[in-house]
Each structure stands twice: as structure tokens, then as C-alpha cells.
Amino acid sequence: MSADRETNQTMTDRDIALLLADAADEVEIGIAPYQAVIRGGRRRRARRWALATATALVIVGTSGGLALAGLRGGDGGEVTPAVTQRATQPSTPEERHVYTPQQTTLAAGIEQGETWYVTVDVWGAPRTEAEAAAQLRSMSSHHEEPWDRDNSSALVGKITYFVQRAVGTGEPELLMGDSVSPQDTMAGTDLKSGASTLDPKKTEGPQRLVVGQVAKTAQEVTCTWKDGSSTVARRVEAGADINSDEAAIRPAAGSLDNWFVCVGAAGTAYESAEVTK
Amino acid sequence: MGDRKEARETRDDAFQSFVIGRWPRLMRTAFLLTGEQHAAEDLVQSTLEQTFVAWRKVGSADDPEAYVRRVMINAHARKHRRRLKEFLAPKDDSGLVREVADTGDRIAQAEDRSALLQALAQLPPRQREAVVLRYWEDLTETQTAQAMGCSVGAVKSNAAKGIAKLRAIPGLAEMVTHGGRK
């Protein structure tokens, strides 16, 4: 190697290039770890997709997300296991919302004079590769794309969701997304959340918008902000009014978990979120 | 779906060829940047993982090498700067220039390639990056500036300072005379 493209070089520069080449030969080259690169790359792509523009993704809980056994709800009642619920699902892909997602508005508000919405689209689990391939095409027409966008078979048996935020008349922006097995429902105090800015012009702005998933049994989530204040989201029924003054935990059509949204006051930012009841 | 699958397979093949073909050179560059075998492997693997994520775009670009260099330099600046200092820096925490241009002990150390590596490792990261890209990767100042995400002026300045410090290694001239030691 020599750096002789530029005219102004002394012999010493050229010699240093030779010495660098000589020193570079010290390294053991080995075999390119192609498979490890692919695995690592897929993990990176999955992480990037799952987070999208939301940052500070937090996953809390010890159950591993499995809720197959009968669980005690917060009120002491028996919670119906996910598997039992699945058995009663309709059979055609259309009825299972494989090709058209079910959309639920999780929260809305006004920021700097513009209305914002947070919605979640839940796509039903395809049962075959053909259904999955058709679902992928349908997702594409909705401008939604799972992380393994080249591999429709990865969608088989999984519910896929996309959480988006729209401000004013702007295009919806992906906050979070994932493809999960119906058995991987949340339980107890499990919580998965992402924090994002509310300012559509600044992706690096203070993270005042917190969106997350909790178990169906969770009755209360407390979001704590950096200034020490906190916001409590309480569980409401499906279809309950969206009230920008009140944080809420609500069900989303097609989702086996409930969803919450907290908004911090101007000037503060996300610190933590946990199921408190 | 057949077309989609075929396109994916073509992309995968192209990426595999890219990884296998570029691995040796990337390893050498990473070694000069990090000064350590395992750190170099980590840096190259991390760089290629990021390249994989963007491969659909990068693979069809005119100059995928430029993207990979940029990723590697960014990753190096972010991850390996502190680690390298801890790994190779002399225990004495005095100034880097004085370390390189010091006394007779340095002459003895400069008798083999590790002296150059050590001197390289003692350069501030931006100087080291500029020297490696200009004198090992053989990039022009403009290409180096693109890879480092800075101006051509900054490249000139960093490369000149870095080279001046390497020249100050007392045994360097002798190494040059003997064409390096094998």
C-alpha cells in the first residue's frame, strides 16, 4: 500500500505506508464468520424495527411472557388462559383479521396547537405460509413492514402489531412494532414500553410520550418523570372515551395484552414506568 | 412471492461474497485502528452486521466500500477509543507526544512492528483514523474526509500531526532501511 496519489509526499510518508502494511500483517485473518454476521445483523434489524423511533424500550417482568397456566388477576379472579381464547377464534383469515388489521386509538391530545394520536394496528396470526405471504403484501399496502420483511414465513402463527403516532395531518410515524406468538401474553407486572418525543420536528426532543403493553390484569401503571412527578394510568373498558387529560390502560382490538399511554408535562422527560396495581 | 424470494437470495449471495471478499482487508484496517486482534474482529463483525441491515440499499450503491468504511470509523470512534487507551496506553499518564518522542527505551521498542502499532495506538483516535485511512487504505483526502465525516482540512491536519508523531519514533528510520522486520 502506498499513499502516492497525492503529489506532496516525502519518502518518509511512503515508508510509513509500507510499515503500516507490514504491521497490518500481524493480524490473524481467520475465516470470515459469515453466519455470525447474519445472526448479529438480524438481531440488529429486529431491535431497530421493534423500537422504530421510540427509544428507551423497557421490558420488565419475570414471567417470560408466558401465560398458559391459569393466572390470578388483580381482583383474585381466574384469568382465562390465552390458549383457551384462541380455540374460540374464527377460522377464516378474513375473520381473524389476517389481511386487514384492527385499529384502536390508544390516546390523543394537542401539542403546539396540533392534534396527535397514538394508534395500534393489530394483524391476526396467519396459519399458513400462503396466508402469511398475503398478509405481508397487505401490510405493504398499508405502509407497514415487519422487521423480517423478506421472510413471510416468520409471520406464521404470530400476531403482528404496529404502534404509530400521527400529528396533525402528517404521515403516521412508527413508534413500536413486533410479531409475537399468541402464547407470549404478558402476565403479572410484565411491562414493555417505549418512550418518544411528542414534537414531530425533533426526534431527539424530550421523551414525554410513553406507550406500553401490560397484562390484561394490570389495573394501574405509574409513569415517573425526570422532574420527580408521576402520572398514573388506570384501566378502562374497551371503547371508553379518549381523554387527553387522563392516562389510561385500555384493550386494543385483536391484542392479547392491554396498552397504556402516559404523557409527561412540558419540560420533563421519561424516567420509568411500572405496573403498580 | 417467487420474485421476492429470488431477489432475496441474490442479495444474500452478494452479501456473502462481500463479507468473504472484504474480510481480510477489513481485518487489517481494524487491526491498525484498534491495535488488538479481538478488538479488530469485534469491530469488523459489528461493521458487517450494520452493513447487513442496510444491505438492500448499500449493495446496490455505487460504492459500498465507502459506506462500510464510514460505519467502521464511526464504530471505532464510539466503541474502541477508550478501550484501546486502557489496553495499550502506558501506565504513566503524561502527554502522548512526549511518550512517543521519549528516550532510549523507545529506540529499543521500535525495533519491531509492535513499536509502530504501539505508537499508532497512542495517537488520538482522529489522528489514528486519518493516518490509517490515508496511508494504509490509500484513500484520497476527500475520501478520508467522507469516511471520517469531517472536512478535508481536518483530515490534512489530523494526518499531518499523526505522521509527525510516527516519524518521531527514534527507531523508525532503521525499520524503513530494513524494510520492516519479519
Interface residues (C-beta under 8 A of the other chain):
Chain A: M1 S2 A3 R5 E6 T12 D13 D15 I16 A17 L18 L19 L20 A21 D22 A23 A24 D25 E26 V27 E28 I29 G30 A32 P33 Y34 A36 V37 I38 G40 G41 R42 R43 R44 R45 R48 A133 D150 N151 S152
Chain B: M1 R4 R8 Q16 V19 I20 W23 P24 M27 R28 T29 A30 F31 L32 Q37 A40 E41 Q45 S46 L48 E49 Q50 T51 F52 V53 R113 S114 L116 L117 L120 V131 V132 R134 Y135 W136 E137 D138 T140 E141 I163 L166 R167 L172 M175 V176 G179 G180
